[in-house]
């Protein structure tokens, strides 16, 4: 499902114009992105959490050059679904 599909679905189910829905969806995504950039997690009860994970420094190998490189510690965005959401998806896969 793409962003356009999401906008269409919301527009159909709510009766709100697609342009308004698109602005709202884009504003939501920008808000989540800016929060994560500022190291602030976003919690949506019943849906999940957008969190910043910290990766430790590690040693990796470049096989083609046969060298070792150090990958510095860094942060990455991550999504953790709520327990009820994860159970729904898990149960749907069994059918």
N, C-alpha and C positions, 0 to 999 in steps of 0.2 A: 504494500500500500504506500502510495506516494503522498506528499504534502497536498497535492491537488485533489487526490482521492479523499483525504481527510476533510478538506475544505468542502468538497461536494457533499459528503455524508452529513457533516454538521449543518450545512445549509439546508439540505433536504429535511432533516429531522427537526430543526428549529424554526424554519421559515425565514431566517435572517439572510440578507443578501450575501452572495459569495464574496464580494469585495470587502464587506465588513468582517466576515468570518476570516478571510485571508489575512487582513490586518491584525486581527486578534491572535490568530495562530502564530504569525510572525513575531508579534510583540511578546507572546509567551516564550517562544524559543529564544529570543534575544535576552529576555529577563533571566532565563535559566542559564544561558551562556555567560552573561556578565556576572551572575552570582558565583558560578563555578570558577571563573577567571579570578574573582576576588576571594577564592578559597572558602566560600560559603555554600554549604550543602542546601539542597532544596528537597523538602519533605512534602509529599502529597498523600495524605491519609487514604488508604484503600487502593492506591495505585502503585506507589513505590517512591524511591528516593534517588535523586541525582546527586552523586557524591564525588568528592575528589579523593582519589587513592594516591598514596605515596609509594613510589617504587624506589627501592634501595639501589645504591650503586652496585654494579655487577661487572664481571669480566666476561667478555664474549670473544669468539674467534671468527676471523674472516678466513674462511676455508680457501677461497681462491688465491689469496696472497699469503696464506699460512702465517698470519700475524694475530696477535692478541690485542684487543682494544678494551678500553674501559668505558662503559656506558654510565654516565653520571646519574646520581639520584634525580628523580623528576616526579612530577605529579601528572595524573591522567584522569579524565572524566570517566565516570562509570554509572551504570543504572542498576539499582537493586530493587526488584519487584517486591511488593508487599506480600505477606504470607498468603492472604486470601486470593490475590491475583495469581500468584504462582500455582496455587492449588487448582484454580479454575483452568489454567492452561494445561497443567499436568493431567487433570481428569479428562479434558477434551481430547488429548492425544491417545487415550486408551480406547476411545470409541471408534 
